[in-house]
Amino acid sequence: MKIEDAIRANLQLVLENIQTFKVKTIEYVDEEYKKNNLEPIITTVAEVLEDMPLTQADLLVISEKTYENLSTNITVENKSLSGESNAVIFIGANLLKRDNVLQKGITTLREKCFIISREKERPDPNPCSDKYDIVSIHDTGMEYIILLRKKVKTKPAKFVKITADDLSFSWIDKVKEVLIKSEKVVLYSEKEHINGLLGLVNCLRREPGGEIVCGMLIADSSAPLFNPDLEIYEKQLNKDLSINIFQDGQWGTYRHLLLGDLDIVRVYHAFINTTTIGDLSSLRWLEGPIKPGQVFKNPDSVMIHVMIGQLQHGESILIHAGSGGVGQAAINVALHYGCEVFTTVGNAEKRAFIKKLFPQLKDSHIGNSRDTSFEDMIHRETKGKGVDMVLNSLSDEKLHASMRCLCYRGRFLEIGVFDINNNTAINMYCFRKEISFHGIMLNYIFDQSDDLKQRLQNLLLFGIESGAVRPLTYCTFEKNQVESAFRYMAAGKHIGKVIIARKLKLF
């Protein structure tokens, strides 16, 4: 394991057990550092603590040597350890073989706090097990990073089993009863594939007085049933750690480590997603779940993109953003079925494009999607009646204006997600016309019955054969221009579909 990951895992363990805002860390750089050619790791500690929310680092290096390359928030002093106190972490080299230095380090710590020893050789925990608890050992390839602390006196505890299958949640009252008495409680779970024990313990420990709560997750099906008197469980409980996980025949921990730079590999299936939510600059090609030879129950319906509106011959429809991919497809279908089509576009260039692509459209039927003036267009051209259907992708006031464009018993199809995700209120008085409002979420198609998928497939195939479904206008970006493609689309400048082109090798 990289030393950065070892430090990160250990600091997470420390802060999981010690509830503190200020994390005082002392690194004692003495002759052992020079003898073993070691450099201080306090800079790595600073970087890790900077990533952790609600923590303030107080960092001190005690050394005869001066270090000018350390960051400004690290203090370097040449003084004795005897004057130091209230530290959460003490760091030194080969401390397990130098008990006098280890004892001095312990005197600098707050109660129940931790030592990190940088050992040249992997230590045998048995000789020191009467005085210290070794919590973790990480091999960096150059040294061993050991997290330990002085043995603590454990309090008698109550044990409550947490069972995810218990739909009556009967264990909640037992937990409440113990917490009211301010007794130490160990919540444990065993032989369950899915269990929220860790999250429950972490949440309870953040409550006032929550430090009395500990958790024991037994995730190994071959482990004996939990009994605090069994040696395997008794020894771990005596370490008085907040979270204890038994898996693959050993005690361990789950930690969040930085992903780092991803390697580029050749895969069968890939998709694009942001590695940081909401940050387009983090868009990356990622390996997908589809494997070679994978069989789908209905393979022909996996990549269907269709629109259902039950549109009838001769009806009228308002299709917003007509120059976009969905807009073009909808206009194709509506004109094929002999409907009267109204549409909106965002600028003069798109207006000229849509007139050229669909010469059947009247100039008076093309409105502006950047404001609500299309509402006047609809009422004027329909003589106040309104349209039978609206295919809407506009938001805010333009959504409300679109609803007012419906005629008696008109249908409103909402394909945008902005107002849906923001839970935008709609004007209920529009329903005096007995209109219907439908949210169209294509991603839910994959959760529907095979009959519906087959019906959608048949509609698409019939549309292709009849000419109702036609190829769309598109613009292309290369596979390494994903961010540019999304930003171009987000700016609303595109016409038709935006395609990420990848060169395919055909066999």
NORZI-V644179 format. One record per backbone hydrogen bond with DSSP energy under -0.5 kcal/mol. NH is the residue of the N-H (numbers start at 0). CO is the residue of the C=O. Records with the same first field share a line. If there is no record, write none. Layout:
NH=CO ; CO
This chain:
5=1
6=2
7=3
8=4
9=5
10=6
11=7
12=8
13=9
14=10
15=11
16=12 ; 13
17=13
18=16
19=17
22=20 ; 55
23=21
24=57
25=88
26=59
27=25 ; 90
28=26 ; 61
29=27
32=29
33=29
34=30
35=31
36=33
37=32
44=40
45=41
46=42
47=43
48=44
49=45
50=46 ; 47
51=47 ; 48
54=51
55=20
57=22
58=72
59=24
60=74
61=26 ; 59
62=60 ; 76
63=28
67=65
73=70
74=58 ; 72
76=60
78=76
82=79
83=80
86=107
87=23
88=23
89=113
90=25
91=115
93=117
96=93
97=94
101=97
102=98
103=99
104=100
105=101
106=102
107=103 ; 104
108=105
109=86
112=109
113=87
114=147
115=89
116=114 ; 145
117=91
118=116 ; 143
124=122
128=125
130=127
131=127
132=148
133=131
134=132 ; 146
135=146
137=144
139=137 ; 142
143=118
144=137 ; 142
145=116 ; 143
146=135 ; 144
147=114 ; 145
148=132
150=130
153=151
157=183
159=185
161=187
162=160
163=161
165=162
166=164
168=165
171=168
173=169
174=170
175=171
176=172
177=173
178=174
179=175
180=176
181=178
182=177
183=155
184=211
185=157
186=184 ; 213
187=159 ; 185
188=215
190=217
199=195
200=196
201=197
202=198
203=199
204=200
205=201 ; 202
206=203
209=206
211=208
212=209
213=184
214=241
215=186
216=243
217=188 ; 215
218=216 ; 245
220=218
222=219
229=226
232=229
233=229
234=230
235=231
236=232
237=233
238=235
239=236
243=214
244=251
245=216
246=244 ; 249
249=246
251=244
254=252
256=254
264=262
266=264
270=285
272=283
274=281
278=275
279=277
281=278
282=279
283=272
285=270 ; 283
287=268
293=290
298=295
300=297
301=298
303=300
308=306
313=336
314=311
316=339
317=388
318=316 ; 341
319=317 ; 390
321=343
323=320
324=495
327=323
328=324
329=325
330=326
331=327
332=328
333=329
334=330
335=331
336=332
337=334
338=333
339=314
340=338
341=316
342=364
343=318
344=366
350=346
351=347
352=348
353=349
354=350
355=351
356=352
357=353
360=357
364=361
365=362
366=342 ; 364
368=344
373=367
374=371
376=372
377=373
378=374
379=375
380=376
381=377
382=379
383=378
384=381
386=404
387=315
388=315
389=410
390=317
391=389 ; 412
397=394
398=395
399=395
400=396
401=397
402=398
403=399
404=401
405=402
406=386
408=432
409=406
410=387
411=435
412=389 ; 410
413=411 ; 437
414=391 ; 412
415=391
420=416
421=417
422=419
423=418
427=425
429=426
430=427
431=428
432=429
433=430
435=409
437=411
439=413 ; 437
440=438
441=439
443=440
444=441
445=442
446=443
447=444
452=448
453=449
454=450
455=451
456=452
457=453
458=454
459=455
460=456
461=457
462=458
463=459
464=460
465=461
466=462
467=462
468=462
469=467
474=496
476=498
478=500
480=477
484=480
485=481
486=482
487=483
488=484
489=485
490=486
491=488
492=487
495=322
496=472
498=474 ; 496
500=476 ; 498
505=503
